[in-house]
């Protein structure tokens, strides 16, 4: 159940529908991210660094993970900030935006540490075709090993912000 009273006195307050939609979207994305993290964990040390198809698969999972993270952040920005960066570097600016609070609307969504780690995944996302065609095994393996701790921290931070949209 979403707590609409939190937003009633704000100018340009979000509708009940948009609060519910954002709340459900974040929960859904977190569930999908958890599935990806578990899939990546199943591949840990099961393949050789010369297995290009598995590296490509892992790279695509990392790509999907980042896309789900970014979707959560965009939904939060649209709902609470009423603004999303639109420049060429909007992906990086979104990470910076989510580190800052919006007075009377939301606290910081991401810690600087989590935003920095997501920046690494953003680099993979922005250079996905180049990265995966070159298949930098060391980079992909490093990122897969760091994925679970990143997810745990990100889940904690998104859960905290998502409670703003929930009455629980």
Secondary structure as the mmCIF struct_conf table of DSSP 4:
data_model
#
loop_
_struct_conf.conf_type_id
_struct_conf.id
_struct_conf.beg_label_comp_id
_struct_conf.beg_label_asym_id
_struct_conf.beg_label_seq_id
_struct_conf.end_label_comp_id
_struct_conf.end_label_asym_id
_struct_conf.end_label_seq_id
HELX_RH_3T_P HELX_RH_3T_P1 UNK A 4 UNK A 7
TURN_TY1_P TURN_TY1_P1 UNK A 8 UNK A 9
BEND BEND1 UNK A 10 UNK A 10
TURN_TY1_P TURN_TY1_P2 UNK A 11 UNK A 12
HELX_LH_PP_P HELX_LH_PP_P1 UNK A 13 UNK A 15
HELX_RH_AL_P HELX_RH_AL_P1 UNK A 16 UNK A 42
TURN_TY1_P TURN_TY1_P3 UNK A 43 UNK A 46
BEND BEND2 UNK A 47 UNK A 47
TURN_TY1_P TURN_TY1_P4 UNK A 49 UNK A 50
HELX_RH_AL_P HELX_RH_AL_P2 UNK A 52 UNK A 76
HELX_RH_PI_P HELX_RH_PI_P1 UNK A 77 UNK A 81
BEND BEND3 UNK A 82 UNK A 82
BEND BEND4 UNK A 87 UNK A 87
TURN_TY1_P TURN_TY1_P5 UNK A 88 UNK A 89
HELX_RH_AL_P HELX_RH_AL_P3 UNK A 90 UNK A 97
TURN_TY1_P TURN_TY1_P6 UNK A 98 UNK A 99
BEND BEND5 UNK A 100 UNK A 100
STRN STRN1 UNK A 102 UNK A 102
TURN_TY1_P TURN_TY1_P7 UNK A 103 UNK A 105
STRN STRN2 UNK A 106 UNK A 106
BEND BEND6 UNK A 109 UNK A 110
HELX_RH_AL_P HELX_RH_AL_P4 UNK A 112 UNK A 126
TURN_TY1_P TURN_TY1_P8 UNK A 127 UNK A 127
HELX_RH_AL_P HELX_RH_AL_P5 UNK A 128 UNK A 134
TURN_TY1_P TURN_TY1_P9 UNK A 135 UNK A 135
HELX_RH_AL_P HELX_RH_AL_P6 UNK A 137 UNK A 162
HELX_RH_3T_P HELX_RH_3T_P2 UNK A 163 UNK A 165
#
